[in-house]
Amino acid sequence: MKKFITTILLVFISFWVFAKETEEKTFLVLFDREELKEYRTTTDYIELSLTNIFKTKSYSGNSDAAIIVKVPYTNIDECQLGYIFVRVNNKTIIPLQDIAFMIIDLDSTKSAYDQILASFEDKGQKNKKNNKTLKTVPSP
């Protein structure tokens, strides 16, 4: 009985250790205010169509209208997200890409941003080294 309990305990511990956390992708969906007015809708109303499937948060106010969508699948891209049908108002259901101004994959743009930032930092460090060597040379 001791061996059985120990075996079960080790199996559960190994599953717990090797369990992979689900990765998710984050998308930023931007909307044109004029187009939202044409459809007589808001980002909150569009968000209601997406909350059943994904984790969402809508933003509106002084800046552009936007919805942040967290997708639990890593193999989905902007085009596939755009094909999802959303309810715009009581009578209209259209694909997200038809009403969205732009759909941005924040995970892929974050890696591109990090690369650009790293290249600027490298250039900045090279310039600092060049400036230090110039400062150490006394001028007559």
C-alpha positions in Angstrom: 0.0 0.0 0.0 2.9 2.3 0.8 4.4 1.7 -2.7 1.1 2.4 -4.3 0.6 5.7 -2.6 4.2 6.7 -3.2 3.8 5.8 -6.9 0.6 7.8 -7.2 2.2 10.7 -5.5 5.2 10.7 -7.8 3.0 10.5 -10.8 1.0 13.5 -9.7 4.2 15.4 -8.9 5.7 14.6 -12.3 2.6 15.8 -14.1 2.6 19.0 -12.0 6.3 19.6 -12.8 6.0 18.9 -16.5 2.7 20.6 -17.0 3.1 23.3 -19.7 1.3 26.5 -19.0 -1.0 27.6 -21.9 0.6 30.4 -23.9 -1.6 33.1 -25.2 -1.2 35.8 -27.8 -2.3 39.4 -27.4 -3.9 41.4 -30.1 -4.8 45.1 -30.2 -7.8 45.9 -32.4 -8.1 49.6 -33.3 -11.3 51.2 -34.6 -12.1 54.4 -36.5 -14.5 56.5 -34.5 -16.3 57.7 -37.6 -16.9 54.2 -38.8 -18.2 53.2 -35.4 -20.7 56.1 -35.6 -21.8 55.0 -39.1 -22.6 51.5 -37.7 -24.1 53.1 -34.5 -22.0 51.0 -32.2 -19.3 51.2 -29.6 -16.3 49.1 -28.6 -18.1 47.9 -25.6 -20.9 46.4 -27.8 -18.3 44.7 -30.1 -16.5 43.4 -27.1 -19.6 41.5 -25.9 -19.3 39.3 -29.0 -15.7 38.4 -28.2 -16.0 37.9 -24.4 -17.6 34.5 -24.9 -14.5 33.2 -26.7 -11.5 35.3 -25.5 -10.4 37.5 -22.6 -11.0 41.1 -23.7 -10.7 44.7 -22.5 -12.2 47.6 -24.4 -10.8 51.2 -24.2 -12.4 54.3 -25.4 -12.2 57.9 -24.4 -9.9 60.7 -25.7 -7.7 58.3 -27.6 -8.6 55.8 -30.4 -11.2 53.2 -29.6 -9.5 49.9 -29.1 -10.0 46.4 -27.8 -7.2 44.2 -26.3 -7.9 40.5 -27.1 -6.0 37.7 -25.4 -6.2 34.5 -27.4 -5.3 31.2 -25.6 -3.9 29.8 -28.9 -0.5 30.6 -30.2 -1.2 29.5 -33.8 -3.8 32.2 -34.6 -2.8 35.3 -36.5 -4.3 38.7 -37.3 -6.1 37.5 -40.4 -7.8 34.6 -38.6 -8.9 36.9 -35.8 -10.3 39.2 -38.4 -12.5 36.5 -39.8 -14.5 36.1 -36.5 -18.0 37.5 -36.8 -19.0 40.1 -34.3 -22.4 41.7 -33.6 -22.1 45.4 -34.3 -25.6 46.4 -33.4 -29.0 44.7 -33.0 -29.4 44.0 -36.7 -25.8 43.7 -38.1 -23.3 40.9 -37.8 -20.1 41.3 -39.8 -16.5 40.0 -39.7 -14.2 41.9 -37.3 -11.9 42.9 -40.1 -14.7 44.8 -41.8 -15.1 47.2 -38.9 -11.6 47.2 -37.4 -9.3 49.9 -38.6 -6.3 47.7 -37.7 -5.5 44.4 -35.9 -2.0 44.3 -34.4 -0.3 41.2 -33.0 1.4 42.7 -29.9 3.6 39.7 -29.3 5.3 39.9 -32.7 5.6 43.7 -32.6 7.1 43.4 -29.1 10.0 41.3 -30.5 10.5 43.7 -33.4 10.5 46.6 -30.9 13.0 44.8 -28.7 15.3 44.3 -31.7 15.1 47.9 -32.8 15.7 49.1 -29.2 18.8 46.8 -28.9 20.3 48.2 -32.1 19.8 51.8 -30.9 21.4 50.9 -27.6 24.4 49.4 -29.5 24.8 52.5 -31.6 24.5 54.7 -28.4 27.2 52.7 -26.7 29.5 53.0 -29.7 29.0 56.7 -29.8 29.8 57.0 -26.1 33.0 55.1 -26.6 34.0 57.3 -29.4 33.2 60.4 -27.4 35.3 59.1 -24.4 38.3 58.5 -26.6 38.0 62.0 -28.0 37.8 63.5 -24.5 40.9 61.8 -23.2 43.1 63.2 -26.0 44.3 66.6 -24.8 44.1 69.4 -27.2 47.1 71.8 -27.6 
